[in-house]
Amino acid sequence: MEKRTRKTNTGKNKIREFEQKTIDIARVARVMEGGRRFSFRATVVIGNKKGKVGVGVAKALSVANAVEKAYADAKKNVIEFPLESRTIPHSISNKVGASRIILMPAKEGRGLVAGGTVRIVLELAGIKDITSKILGSGNKINNARATAEALKELADSLMVGGEEQEDEKKNQKTENAKIQKSEEKTIQKSKEKVEKKVKDA
């Protein structure tokens, strides 16, 4: 009889939630007793192109393990912002270390006017039209983190703006209700005055 072999799913063919791009791999050393110990540091950007993006950095003895760890770190640091159009609603800037990033909205069809790691982060975030400037250091890790933090600040500002609009709507409703009540009272008083005059006549 022929033995049937089961195919085990090792998870290698599993579809991941995020797309990933490795922006930097560096060989680093740590001084220890007996000499230096070498390892690899990987920087990975992940995103679903629908308003979610994250940056992760990790070290390991091999490049593959470093990339896997960086992917897991990026998943922990995923930020989400409302992607309502092809661009961002307003300009925003952020600074990490010596790197400073400025993001500015662009007209439809302008495309991604950005370079290096900034372009990768914005592309994986799902932004189609935007203009950016890199000021200060050209450090890839700081530039990627500064871009992600700028998008996070943008999401926070939009959230605060939405809450303020809701508060304004609630206040407007209460004011309208008060005005309506006062108008009803004046109408009722005028009716009572007219009825009293009719009775006296």
Helices and strands as residue ranges (DSSP letters): E 19-32, E 35-47, E 52-60, H 63-76, E 79-80, E 92-96, E 99-105, E 112-113, H 116-125, E 130-136, H 140-200
